Amino acid sequence: MDTKKRVVIALAPQMLREFLGSCLTQTESFSLEVVAELEDGMEAVVAVNEHAPDLLIVGLALPRLSGISVINAVRPRHPEMVILVLTDYEDEIYVLEAFQAGANGYCIKDSSMDEMMLAIESVLAGKKFISPGITSGVLGGYLDAHEKTRETTDWDTITQREREVLKLVAEGYKNKEIAEMLHISCKTVEKHRSNIMSKLGIRNVASLTTYAIDKGLVKVKA
């Protein structure tokens, strides 16, 4: 008897997460077991480390820790795990960052269910997948191991840790809360905030929040 492949789903909104989980457990195309469903980035890291799934389906705009940060956190510890990004974001920068962090596939949320299933089937078979709606040049450049030539922006100077701090600041967390979440000191959080503001030329939290929303780190609640 084939052993079921274990799946963790880290997505928002809840309706999509639950619907996808139901489809995966009922489809005859795969032998899958959904072991955890959640929408929080930090909880996603905990769930992956606890369950050691074969497949992680992750969104990019998760609370507390972004999908890219989740991938960066779990990939070193779970090198064999397959990761499929399922997101609204179609911009080239997100696609490249996802693959560079260690994703195996990148699928757009408004894709048909057939396309989502094809994405899952492809990555589980060891193939790269990207939604056809995204420019083919993005994946082509990645597979050819080329960095697309472009001017360096302020965003490029922000480190992964600084992006995590920026996201939490934009979500309204205080320095002490951020320090506890990221397991760093308050002084380190303050240093990161200072560096972020200096690099971006931003002087207040409101502007930081606007910037974080613009970069897709935080979604505006309806």
C-alpha positions in Angstrom: 0.0 0.0 0.0 1.3 3.4 -1.0 2.2 5.7 2.0 0.2 8.9 1.9 2.3 12.1 1.3 1.8 14.6 4.2 0.8 18.1 3.4 0.9 21.4 5.3 -1.3 24.2 3.9 -0.4 27.7 5.0 -2.8 30.0 3.2 -5.3 32.8 3.6 -8.2 33.2 3.3 -9.7 30.4 5.3 -12.3 29.5 2.7 -9.6 28.8 0.1 -7.4 26.9 2.6 -10.3 24.6 3.7 -11.5 24.1 0.1 -8.1 23.1 -1.2 -7.5 20.8 1.8 -10.8 19.1 1.1 -10.0 18.7 -2.6 -6.6 17.2 -1.9 -7.9 14.6 0.5 -10.7 13.5 -1.9 -8.9 13.5 -5.2 -8.0 10.2 -6.8 -5.0 11.6 -8.5 -2.9 11.7 -5.3 -2.5 9.9 -2.1 -2.3 12.9 0.2 -3.0 13.6 3.9 -3.4 17.2 5.1 -1.7 17.2 8.5 -2.1 21.0 9.2 -4.0 24.0 7.9 -3.2 27.5 9.0 -2.8 31.1 7.9 -0.1 32.4 10.2 3.5 32.4 9.0 5.1 31.7 12.3 2.7 28.9 13.0 3.5 27.5 9.5 7.2 27.2 10.5 6.2 25.4 13.7 3.9 23.0 11.8 6.5 22.1 9.2 9.1 21.4 11.8 6.6 19.3 13.8 5.1 17.3 10.9 8.0 17.2 8.4 5.6 17.1 5.5 6.3 16.0 1.9 4.6 19.1 0.5 4.1 22.6 1.8 1.6 24.8 0.1 2.2 28.4 1.2 0.9 31.8 0.4 3.1 34.9 0.4 1.0 37.4 2.4 0.7 35.6 5.7 0.4 37.3 9.1 3.5 37.8 11.2 5.9 36.0 8.9 5.7 36.3 5.1 5.7 33.2 2.8 9.2 34.0 1.6 10.4 34.1 5.2 8.7 30.8 5.9 10.4 29.2 3.0 13.8 30.6 4.1 13.2 29.3 7.6 12.2 25.8 6.7 14.1 25.0 3.6 17.5 24.3 5.3 16.0 21.9 7.8 13.8 20.2 5.2 15.7 20.0 2.0 13.7 17.2 0.5 10.3 18.8 1.2 8.4 20.1 -1.9 7.2 23.7 -1.7 4.4 25.2 -3.9 3.6 28.9 -3.6 0.0 29.8 -4.1 -0.5 33.5 -4.2 -2.2 36.6 -5.8 1.2 38.2 -6.6 2.2 37.9 -10.3 5.0 40.5 -10.3 8.4 39.2 -11.4 10.2 40.1 -8.1 7.9 37.8 -6.1 8.4 34.9 -8.5 12.2 35.2 -8.5 12.4 35.6 -4.7 10.2 32.5 -4.2 12.3 30.3 -6.4 15.6 31.7 -5.0 14.3 31.0 -1.5 13.7 27.3 -2.4 10.2 27.0 -3.9 9.5 24.3 -6.4 6.5 25.9 -8.0 4.5 29.1 -8.2 0.8 29.1 -8.9 -1.7 32.0 -9.0 -4.8 31.8 -6.7 -7.3 32.6 -9.4 -6.1 29.7 -11.5 -8.6 26.9 -12.2 -8.7 24.0 -9.8 -7.4 21.8 -12.7 -4.3 24.1 -12.9 -3.7 24.0 -9.2 -3.9 20.2 -9.3 -1.5 20.2 -12.2 0.9 22.4 -10.2 0.8 20.0 -7.2 1.3 17.0 -9.5 4.2 18.6 -11.2 6.1 19.6 -8.1 5.5 16.2 -6.5 7.0 14.6 -9.6 10.1 16.7 -9.2 9.3 19.3 -11.9 9.3 23.0 -11.6 5.9 24.7 -12.2 4.9 28.2 -12.9 1.4 29.4 -13.8 1.1 30.0 -17.6 -0.4 33.4 -16.9 3.0 34.7 -15.7 5.5 35.8 -18.3 7.6 32.8 -19.4 10.7 34.9 -19.3 10.7 34.9 -15.5 11.0 31.1 -15.1 13.3 30.9 -18.1 15.7 33.4 -16.5 15.6 31.5 -13.2 16.3 28.1 -14.8 19.1 29.6 -16.8 20.6 30.8 -13.5 20.6 34.4 -14.7 19.8 37.4 -12.6 17.7 39.8 -14.6 19.7 43.0 -15.2 18.0 45.9 -13.5 18.9 48.9 -11.4 19.4 48.3 -7.6 16.6 49.8 -5.6 16.2 50.7 -1.9 14.2 47.5 -1.5 17.2 45.5 -2.6 19.2 46.9 0.3 16.7 45.6 2.9 17.9 42.3 4.4 15.6 39.3 5.0 15.7 39.9 8.7 14.9 43.6 8.2 12.0 42.6 6.0 10.6 40.4 8.8 10.9 43.3 11.2 9.3 45.8 8.7 6.4 43.4 8.3 5.8 43.1 12.0 6.1 46.9 12.5 3.6 47.5 9.8 1.2 44.9 11.4 1.3 47.0 14.5 3.5 45.0 16.8 5.7 46.8 19.4 9.4 46.3 19.7 9.1 44.0 22.7 6.6 41.8 20.9 8.7 41.7 17.8 11.8 40.7 19.8 9.9 37.8 21.4 8.5 36.6 18.1 11.9 36.7 16.3 13.9 35.6 19.4 16.1 38.6 19.3 16.7 41.5 21.8 14.7 44.8 21.8 18.0 46.6 21.1 18.4 44.5 17.9 14.9 45.3 16.9 15.5 49.0 17.4 18.7 48.7 15.3 16.8 47.0 12.5 14.1 49.7 12.6 16.7 52.4 12.5 18.5 50.7 9.5 15.3 50.3 7.6 14.3 53.9 8.0 17.7 55.1 7.1 17.9 52.9 3.9 14.4 53.9 2.8 14.5 57.5 3.8 11.4 57.0 5.9 10.9 58.8 9.3 7.6 57.4 10.7 5.6 54.2 11.2 2.7 55.3 9.0 5.1 55.6 6.0 6.7 52.3 6.8 3.3 50.7 6.8 2.4 52.2 3.5 5.7 51.0 2.1 5.2 47.4 3.5 1.7 47.3 1.9 3.1 48.5 -1.4 5.8 45.7 -1.3 3.2 43.0 -0.5 4.5 42.3 3.0 1.1 43.3 4.5 -2.4 43.1 3.0 -5.0 45.8 3.6 -7.9 44.3 5.5 -11.2 44.6 3.7 
